[in-house]
Amino acid sequence: MRYSLAISFLLSMLLAACNGSQNKNHIPLAERFDPETQSYAFAIPNLPPVPGIPGLRARDCGQCHQTIYQEWRLSTHATALRDIQFQAELAKPDSPKWICLNCHIPLQNQRQHIVTYLADGDIFQPVTTENAHFDEALQREAVTCATCHVRAVSDSSSVIIGPNGSQAAPHPVQQKREFLREMCQRCHNPQGEGLTPNLICWFETTRELADAQDLVKAEFGEQRDCVDCHMPAAQRRVADTFLELPVRAVNAHSWVGSGIPKWYDGYDHLLERGYQAGLQVEIRDVQLVGDDSVHAAISLKNSFAGHDLPTGDPERFLLVLAILEAADGKRLQQDSLKIGQEWLWSPARKIGDNRLNFGETRVWRVALPNDARANKMIVMIYNVRLKAENARHMMQTQGVNEAFLPDGQKLVQELGEHYPFAMVIYREEIDLQSGQRRRLNSKELIALSRLEKGKPLEERDY
């Protein structure tokens, strides 16, 4: 079951090889990429209609699966194509666009042109054919229901893939739980070569989770995979309009992840989607040492993630700030700790990695020069996906594809107005005189994160 998706890709590519180009310089994708370990290089083959439903679009599914549809509609998956940072990256001259799109619009039905070969095996010379099954509205849905839940069973029909079989559904259903649980791997665990000198788009989240399974079981009483944490189950009907269906465990389709939304209005629903930080923080031993410095021990534990923290995109990091502040809010002293990976570019290469393994506790002992005006110590932690320095370069990008992102060029130029670079995941204030503490709750942290909107790049902490 693990490689059933990869096998379908391989078969489709072999069929194309039999019926396609006779040019010896045109290399089939299945010869250039391994369908089992590099499935991201293959779009999911065109899907014919599913009998019994009006279409393949999410809104078609949402007629019955109303709650799941609303969860998906607010998810990062639904905005994967309208991602401003992604579109800026896609516009770079050294971007192999067709490969990147395989994860942001994974279905061939979402592609106006299908890549069948590579000229001389070069990823920058894709050989394409016009796609008669292209659906522009489906393209806008990005990572949509059919990405995981629909597969072709013949040239003329497809079937719904579900975790449970059903005799009541108006459409055919195949039960393939393992297939669904492994779908995350296709794009969130890409492996293999560095495709270009600057494209490092493979992650090690699956290995990190596998390495931590003994600790995960000790902490939670069972081993866990992506679905257990990112799609928690609740008791409900899988299709709201079918009252005869049993109420049973149905997975959420919110995929809240690290919590940083793609647009600022994404903060509106973050808590109802189930967001919680994976980091446990404790501040101890805050004291004035002599008259010279303020000391503290800041304990950071990866308590909930199951994988390294942060994981995925190598540019993500946690920024921990320890600040001495005056009564008027002026920062007097500060120190910082960065937790993440360090990379050099052109060519891309990792030179450091101090991320927190699951279950790991790290204590940062900070000493700030004392200032007579200081009345409080603040510890604040950002979850950062885009540094201001990198954003400055990104905002100069030209050639954004506005068919994918309407007004995309303007949105990239105004990146800081629309796109959250980071989220505040922790803030605690400690009165240096009384020792009284105030820790911000989740709603307050979101309100603080919203204040980053439109902030000049030079004024950002990251």
WOZIVEN-V956303 format. One record per residue. N is the residue number from 1. SS is DSSP state (H for helix, E for strand, L for the rest). PSI is psi in whole degrees, -180 to 180 (* if undefined). Layout:
{{N:SS:PSI} {N:SS:PSI}}
//
This chain:
{{1:L:-31} {2:L:-37} {3:L:19} {4:H:-38} {5:H:-45} {6:H:-39} {7:H:-39} {8:H:-38} {9:H:-46} {10:H:-44} {11:H:-41} {12:H:-36} {13:H:-37} {14:H:-38} {15:H:-42} {16:H:-37} {17:H:-35} {18:H:-36} {19:H:-4} {20:L:-140} {21:L:140} {22:L:1} {23:L:121} {24:L:-21} {25:L:-8} {26:E:110} {27:E:124} {28:E:147} {29:H:-37} {30:H:-15} {31:H:-25} {32:H:-33} {33:L:148} {34:L:114} {35:L:-24} {36:L:-45} {37:L:-13} {38:L:48} {39:H:-19} {40:H:-17} {41:H:-3} {42:L:120} {43:L:150} {44:E:125} {45:L:151} {46:L:136} {47:L:120} {48:L:174} {49:L:156} {50:E:121} {51:L:136} {52:L:-7} {53:L:155} {54:L:-22} {55:L:-176} {56:L:-3} {57:L:157} {58:H:-37} {59:H:-27} {60:H:-45} {61:H:-36} {62:L:-13} {63:L:-33} {64:L:-43} {65:L:65} {66:H:-46} {67:H:-45} {68:H:-41} {69:H:-44} {70:H:-37} {71:H:-49} {72:H:-41} {73:H:-30} {74:L:2} {75:L:164} {76:L:-33} {77:H:-42} {78:H:-23} {79:H:16} {80:L:-28} {81:L:-29} {82:L:26} {83:L:114} {84:H:-43} {85:H:-43} {86:H:-44} {87:H:-34} {88:H:-41} {89:H:-39} {90:H:-30} {91:L:-9} {92:L:144} {93:L:-29} {94:L:22} {95:L:123} {96:L:83} {97:H:-43} {98:H:-34} {99:H:-45} {100:H:-40} {101:H:-21} {102:H:-21} {103:H:-21} {104:H:-26} {105:L:86} {106:L:-17} {107:E:140} {108:H:-32} {109:H:-20} {110:H:1} {111:L:127} {112:L:-31} {113:E:141} {114:E:131} {115:E:122} {116:E:-30} {117:E:169} {118:E:125} {119:E:121} {120:L:22} {121:L:13} {122:L:122} {123:L:-17} {124:L:4} {125:L:63} {126:E:140} {127:E:122} {128:E:160} {129:E:151} {130:E:139} {131:L:111} {132:L:-15} {133:L:13} {134:L:134} {135:L:107} {136:H:-38} {137:H:-39} {138:H:-36} {139:H:-42} {140:H:-19} {141:L:-9} {142:L:-122} {143:L:97} {144:L:-178} {145:H:-46} {146:H:-22} {147:H:-43} {148:H:-32} {149:H:4} {150:E:135} {151:E:146} {152:E:141} {153:L:-10} {154:L:-180} {155:L:-18} {156:L:-8} {157:L:154} {158:E:171} {159:E:152} {160:E:133} {161:E:121} {162:E:164} {163:L:-19} {164:L:143} {165:L:165} {166:L:134} {167:L:-13} {168:L:-18} {169:L:146} {170:L:-3} {171:L:160} {172:L:143} {173:E:131} {174:E:132} {175:E:115} {176:L:76} {177:H:-44} {178:H:-39} {179:H:-47} {180:H:-40} {181:H:-21} {182:L:-2} {183:L:-32} {184:L:-34} {185:H:-31} {186:H:-41} {187:H:-22} {188:H:4} {189:L:45} {190:L:141} {191:L:170} {192:L:-146} {193:L:163} {194:L:113} {195:L:-33} {196:L:168} {197:L:-24} {198:L:-1} {199:L:103} {200:L:90} {201:L:42} {202:L:143} {203:L:168} {204:L:25} {205:H:-41} {206:H:-43} {207:H:-42} {208:H:-43} {209:H:-41} {210:H:-42} {211:H:-26} {212:L:5} {213:H:-36} {214:H:-42} {215:H:-38} {216:H:-44} {217:H:-40} {218:H:-36} {219:H:-43} {220:H:-4} {221:L:0} {222:L:158} {223:L:152} {224:L:154} {225:L:-171} {226:H:-45} {227:H:-40} {228:H:-39} {229:H:-39} {230:H:-10} {231:L:61} {232:L:144} {233:E:147} {234:E:155} {235:E:115} {236:E:175} {237:L:141} {238:L:-30} {239:L:113} {240:L:-32} {241:L:-7} {242:L:88} {243:L:-16} {244:L:-10} {245:L:149} {246:L:150} {247:L:121} {248:E:180} {249:E:118} {250:E:131} {251:E:142} {252:L:152} {253:L:46} {254:L:-34} {255:L:61} {256:L:-30} {257:L:-137} {258:L:-14} {259:L:-17} {260:L:114} {261:L:166} {262:L:-19} {263:L:155} {264:H:-30} {265:H:-9} {266:H:-20} {267:H:-21} {268:H:-35} {269:H:12} {270:L:-44} {271:L:-39} {272:L:-22} {273:L:-6} {274:L:17} {275:L:136} {276:L:146} {277:L:148} {278:L:2} {279:E:132} {280:E:128} {281:E:138} {282:E:131} {283:E:122} {284:E:163} {285:E:42} {286:E:120} {287:E:153} {288:E:123} {289:E:109} {290:L:-142} {291:L:8} {292:L:-33} {293:E:156} {294:E:124} {295:E:153} {296:E:153} {297:E:117} {298:E:112} {299:E:128} {300:E:120} {301:E:131} {302:E:91} {303:L:-25} {304:L:-16} {305:L:-36} {306:L:-27} {307:L:-176} {308:L:156} {309:E:118} {310:L:168} {311:L:177} {312:L:-129} {313:L:122} {314:L:-13} {315:L:-6} {316:L:145} {317:E:163} {318:E:135} {319:E:115} {320:E:124} {321:E:135} {322:E:123} {323:E:137} {324:E:129} {325:E:143} {326:E:170} {327:L:-28} {328:L:6} {329:L:-1} {330:L:134} {331:E:129} {332:E:-42} {333:E:152} {334:E:156} {335:E:162} {336:E:155} {337:E:128} {338:E:131} {339:E:113} {340:E:-161} {341:E:154} {342:E:129} {343:E:148} {344:E:154} {345:L:163} {346:L:66} {347:L:159} {348:L:134} {349:E:138} {350:E:131} {351:E:-4} {352:E:155} {353:E:108} {354:L:30} {355:L:160} {356:E:120} {357:L:159} {358:L:134} {359:L:-10} {360:L:139} {361:E:131} {362:E:135} {363:E:121} {364:E:116} {365:E:114} {366:E:142} {367:E:115} {368:E:135} {369:E:131} {370:L:153} {371:L:130} {372:L:-23} {373:L:-11} {374:E:131} {375:E:-10} {376:E:155} {377:E:136} {378:E:132} {379:E:121} {380:E:140} {381:E:127} {382:E:142} {383:E:112} {384:E:132} {385:L:-18} {386:L:116} {387:L:151} {388:H:-38} {389:H:-45} {390:H:-35} {391:H:-38} {392:H:-43} {393:H:-41} {394:H:-36} {395:L:-12} {396:L:-3} {397:L:137} {398:L:162} {399:L:26} {400:L:135} {401:L:104} {402:L:-5} {403:L:-32} {404:L:-38} {405:L:96} {406:L:136} {407:L:25} {408:H:-38} {409:H:-43} {410:H:-40} {411:H:-39} {412:H:-43} {413:H:-28} {414:L:36} {415:H:-46} {416:H:-18} {417:H:-25} {418:H:-27} {419:L:116} {420:L:123} {421:L:-30} {422:E:165} {423:E:137} {424:E:119} {425:E:-7} {426:E:140} {427:E:127} {428:E:135} {429:E:133} {430:E:118} {431:E:122} {432:L:-19} {433:L:-52} {434:L:-20} {435:L:1} {436:L:142} {437:E:151} {438:E:119} {439:E:128} {440:L:141} {441:L:179} {442:H:-41} {443:H:-39} {444:H:-37} {445:H:-39} {446:H:-42} {447:H:-40} {448:H:-39} {449:H:-35} {450:H:-27} {451:L:-12} {452:L:-19} {453:L:122} {454:L:1} {455:L:134} {456:L:142} {457:H:-38} {458:H:-13} {459:H:0} {460:L:146} {461:L:-20} {462:L:*}}
//
